[in-house]
Amino acid sequence: MLIAQISDLHIQADGKHKELIQAERHLTTCIQALNRLAPRPDLVVITGDLTERGRRQEYMTLKPLLAELDMPYLLIPGNHDSPAMLREVFHEHAYLQRGPASDSPFIQYVIDDWPLRIVALDTTIPMRSEGGLCAERLQWLSDTLAQAPEAPTLILMHHPPFQTGIREMDELGLLTGREAFAGIIAPYHNIERILCGHLHRTMLCRVGPTVASTCPGTAHQIVLDLKPDAQALSFNFEPPGYQLHWQGAHGLVTHHAVIGEFPGPHPF
């Protein structure tokens, strides 16, 4: 199985950075690149911050852009999203909707239709930038993993469950429930990867028995600044990117790719 991951699209209706960031153009270029891939990904997972402010107009702009993908896609919310508006605009995505026996506001789901089981976990806190996992969401994760302890599994979440070294992003990271999350996944050696967004950069970290990774943003990147006293968080325009997760003989292999036109390829 081949899975493409994109993240942090930040489609916005207006704002002082709209013309500078050009999120729609970058996303369009990314989608065109994914459609040209051979072999083509079986699935695209989009790990949050789909919009800048969670407004209906932003989701209505996003929806036809994603419709250009030549493969199915799955969505999870980020801290810039509105779960209610996401459900409303993408109403045909049944996995986003609340189950008939649940009144949970969280968008989390499990899909067993693929060779890799997809478990999506909602780390968002309404009206806050940092993430958290409450008792309800942690219990759901525990119950869900216990249902298929041998199935190769991917966990999707927006906020990564590890400290990154970028001080201001760590202050907006997964601030509650991180240790409990690690304890829940600890017994499961079938978790191939934890796929995250939020950091606008590629990062890898071992978490329990598996590896957690973050995906670069399509809109812009966070400046790599590991100074412990860094005072300002800033973005730049390093080449936007995506990741490909390929299920091989030795487990899941992740490839980082940048979006754009470059000379080549040339034979060695």
Protein Blocks (a to p, Z undefined) as FASTA:
>chain_A
ZZdddehklpafbdjklmmnommlmmmmmmmmmmmpccddfbdcdeejkbfnopaklmmm
mmmmmmmpcbdcdddddfkbcfklmmmmmmmlmklpccfkbccfbdcdddfkbfbdcddd
dfbdehiabdcddfklmmmmmmmmmmmmmbccddddfbdcbdehiaklmmmmcfehklmm
mmmmmmpckbfbacdehkopacdddehjbccdddddfkbccdddfbfkbfbdcdddddcd
dddddddfkocadddddedddeddddZZ
